[in-house]
């Protein structure tokens, strides 16, 4: 065999190996479910959060401070009164909406929003009841200690643990040191009883150097939060800087590192953020994204309409404009990823699972759409 024949054989082997790898990769990333996309409504202003209040009606928050009711069959939108003034500047405004486990008509509905206080915005948890086209009995449960001069990184998502507690997130408010400061709520996951009181078993209760509502800290800007009631796990997804978005499994009292450790780069140059990507005493993410997808939400799929997706995490991606699916194994490790709906060219924001198990999503262009089985 000549030298050139040997080179050709080597090239052929490399090409065959690459083709085999690409086929395996394609098979691994191929969707496990067939679906179609349906338009439901349009004309909203950055629909930020949404929940089903019955089989065919949703309540939808708009970041500008309005609340809408959507009939998912007809597509009709109705304005809902009763929202207080919000700090609708920058990334602030009317944010998440969530229902406690076992919700029925007339029960409390929970909200997070940026409350205007002395010309600044503070991420605030509140609750109210829905009655005949209006919210009544609105009450702020916690006005967080999170004011800064910026209009960035308010958070904020809500999740319930089915044991009478709720969690909600607050971003670092654009000031990095807040992530490691236990005397501010910024850069933290907070845990409260459903009435707004502090649970006695929160990790920092009784300490003078920490706020008692804090459950975990070292977060940058968490905009996705979901509780797995079956496995008793709290999942969070948060924005990194330029790269380094993270999916984290949240545990009581743990430090998730921001801004000391990060997989991201500075916006102003090719330089790492923080000291390193890991450090003793700080938690590692279950998954990180480079480049950033800019996550806007998090959903743990539990429905029956797409059985191949049960137990998977879904996130809306704002920057890379797709629906991100992450498959988890029994140990809670991320073992595969799929990127759906990139052909829509839409910033996907909020996610909700319908009673049928369909996946609804909102876009920053003001649309509500859904995935239904093909």
N, C-alpha and C positions, 0 to 999 in steps of 0.2 A: 504494500500500500504506500502510495506517495504521500509526502508531507501535506500536499493540498487536499488529497482525498481524505486524509485524517481530519483536517480542519473542517471539511464539508460534513463528515460524519458527526463531528462534535457539534457543529451548528445545528444539524438536524435533530440531534438528541436534545439540545437546549430548547429548540422550538417546540418539540413534542412535550417536553417537561413544562414549558410555559403554557402551552395550550391546555394541558391537563390541569395545571394550577388555576388557570382562568375559568375553566369549566367548573372546577370544584368551588371556586369563589362565587361564581354566578349561582350555582346550586345552593350554596349556603345563604346567599342574600336574596334568593327568590322568595316572593311572597308566599306565605303558607295559606293564604285565603284569597278567593276571588271576590271582588267588590266592584261597585260602581259609585260614582260621586253624584250627589243630587244637590241642587241649589234649593234653599229653603226660604231665605229672606235676604234683603240687601238694604242699603241706605242708612246703616247705623254708623256711629262715630266711635271708632276703636272699641269694639265690644270686648271688654276685658275679662268678665267672668259670667258664667251662666250655669243655671241649675234647673232641673225639672221639678215643678211643684205638683204636677199630676201627669197622667199618661200622655197628654198632648200639649201641655203648656210649659213654657220656660220663662224664667225671669233672667234678664240680661242686663248687666251693668255696662254703662258707657263711661269711658274715662273722663269725659267732660262733666260728669256729675248727674247724668240722667239714668233712669231705670225704665226698662221696657218689658212688657209681657208679650211673648211670641206664641201664636197658635201654630204649631209645627205641621198641621194639616193644611191650613189655608194660607199660611205665611203672613197673616195679619199681625201688625205690631200695634201695641197700645201703650201710651205713656202712663207711668205709675207715679203718683204724687207721694210726697213725704220724705224725700231725701234732703238732708240738711246741706248747708254750704260746704263745698269741698275746695281744697287747694289744687285746682286743675291747672298746674303749671309744670312744664318739663315732663318728667315721668310720673308726676303726681296726679291724683284725681280720685274718682270712685273706682275701687279696685275689685277685690274678690267678693263673691257671694257664695254661701255654703249652707247646707241643711244638716241638722244633727241626725244621727241614726234614728230610724223609726218615725221620721217626720210625717205629720198629718196636717191637714188644713187647719190654720189658726195657730200653729206652733211658732216658736221663735225661728227667725231667719237671721243668719249672721253675715256681717259685712266687714271688710276692711276698706279704709279710705284715708287720704291725706287730709287731715283737719287743719284749717287755717288758724294759726295762733301767732299773734304778733308778726304778721306778714311772713311767717314761715309755715312749712307743712310738717305735721307730725303724723306718722302712721298710727292709725287708731282702729281698735276693734269695737264694733257696735252690734246691737241686735234690734230687731223690730218684728212686728207681725204684719202679715198681708191680709187686708180686709176690703173687699169690694173695690178693687182698683186703686187702693192707696195703702201706704205703710202707716202703721199706727204704733204708738208706744215706743218710739225710737229711744234707745239709751246707749250712750258710750260706755263700754265696759272697761277699756284701758286706753288712755291717751299716752302713748309711749314716750319715753325720754329719748327723743331721736331728732330733735330740731337741729338743722344746720343751715348755712347760707346757700346751699346748693339746691337744685331741683331734681336730683338724681337718686336712684337706688332706694326707693321706698319699700321694696318687696312687692306684693305681699299676698301670700296664699294661706288658706285655712284648711285644716283637716281635723277629724274627730277620731278618737281611739275606741269608741263603743264602750267606754267605761266611765263616761261622764266628764271626760276631759276634752279640751280642744287645743290644738297647736296653731300658731300663725307665725309668719316670718316677717322680719324687718331687715332691709338692706343696710349697708354700712353708711348710707346717706352721702356717699361721695367723699368720705373722709376715712382713709384706710386704717388709721390707728383704732378706729371704733371697733374693728373686728376682734381686737384683743382686750378691749376695755369692758370689764364686767359691771361698770357703773353707768353704762348706757345700754339701752335696748337695741341699739343699732348693731347690725351684723350678727343677729341672733335668731334662733328659733325659740319662741316663748310658749309656755304651757300654763293653761288656766283651767279652772273648773268652768262648766258651761254658764254659770251665773257671773263669771268674771273674777271670782275669788282665786286666791293662790293655793294650790294643793300643798298639803303639809310635806309630801314626799318629793317635792322639787329639789334638785341637787344642790341649790345654793341658798335654800331657806335657812335663816338664822345667821348668815354671814354678813359682816359689816362691809366687806370689800366687794360685794356683788348684789345685783338686783334679784329678788326672789322669783320673779317670773321667768328667768332665763332657764332654758332646757339644754341648749347647746350654743356654741359661739364659734367665732372664727369664720364667719360666712361673708361673702361679698354682696351678692344681690340675688337672693333665692326667689324665683318666680314660679316654682313648681313644688307642690307638697301633696303627698298622698299617704294614707295609712292602710296597710294591709291587715285587715281584721283577722284573717285566717292565720297568718304567720306572726301576727303582732309585730310588724315592722313598720317603721316610719321612713319613707323615702323622700328625698329632696333633690331638686336639680337647681343649679345656680349658675349665674353668669360669671365667667372668668373675665380677665381683661382682653388682650388680643391673643386668643387661645386660652385653653384651660377651663372651659366650662366643665362642671363636675356633676356627676350623680353620686350622692352620698347616702349611706345608710346611717340614720341619726340615732344616737344613743345618749342617754342622760349624762350631762356634765362634760361631754367630750368637746375637745378643741379641734376644729376642722382647718385651722392653719392660716386663714387669710389675715393679713397680707404677708406673713412670715414665710409660708411655703405656697408655691403656685406653679402650675404648668404653663402659665401665660407669659406674654412679652409686654413690655412697655408700649404704649401707643406712639410714643415719640421716637422710638428707635428699636433696633434688634437686640434688646437687652432683657434678661430675665427679670421677672418681678420677684422680690423677696430674696431670701438667703439661699434657697435650694428648692427642690421638689419634695423633699421629705425631711422630717426632723422628729427626734424622739419626743413623745408626748403629744404629737399631733396626728390626726387621723388621715389616712389615705382614701381617695375617692374609689368607689366601685368602678367607675368609668370616667374618663376625661376626654374632651374633644379638642383636637388641634387640626384645622383651625376651628374657631368658635362657630357653633350653629346659632347662638343667641336664643336659648330656650325661653319659651313664654308660658309654660304650663307643664303639668305632669298628670297622667292618668294611669292607673293600674286597671287593666282590662279584666273584668270578671264576668262578662256576658256569655250568652250561648249562641249568638248570631255568628260569631267568628271563633269557633272552638279551638282553632290552631293558634289563636292569639291569647288564650286565657293565661293569666299570670304575667303577661308582658307589660313593660312600661312604655307609654307613648308620651311624646313631648312635641308641642308645636315649636317650630324653628322660625325665628324672625329674620335673622341675617341670611341664612342659607336657604330659606323659603321651602320648607318641606315638612312632612310629618315624620318624626323620628321614632322608630320602634326598636326597643332593646329587649332581647330575650334573656331571661334570668334562669339559672339552674336552681336546684333545690337549696343550695348553700347561699343563694343570693348573689352569685357572681354573674357578671354580664358576659354572655358567651356568644352573642351574635347581634348584629345591628342591621336594620333595613331602613332605607329612606324612601318614603312614599310621597306622591303628589307634587314632586318638584316641577312637573310640567305646568302646574297652575300658576307659577310665578307669584305666589301670594305669601305675605308674612302671616304665618299661622299663629294665633294667639291662644285662645282658650279652648279647652276640650271638655266634653261631657258625654257620659254614657247614658243612652236612653233606656226606658224600661224594656224595650225589645232587644237591647244589646247593640244597637247601632251606635256609631261614633259620630258625634256632632263636633264641629270645630268652627271657630270664628276667625276672620281675617281682619287685619288692620285697615283694609279697604272697605270694611263695613258689611261684609257678607256673613251669613250663617249657612253652612253647608254640612252634609252628612255622608258617611260611608254606610252603604247598605249591602247585603249579600248579593252577589251577581246571580 
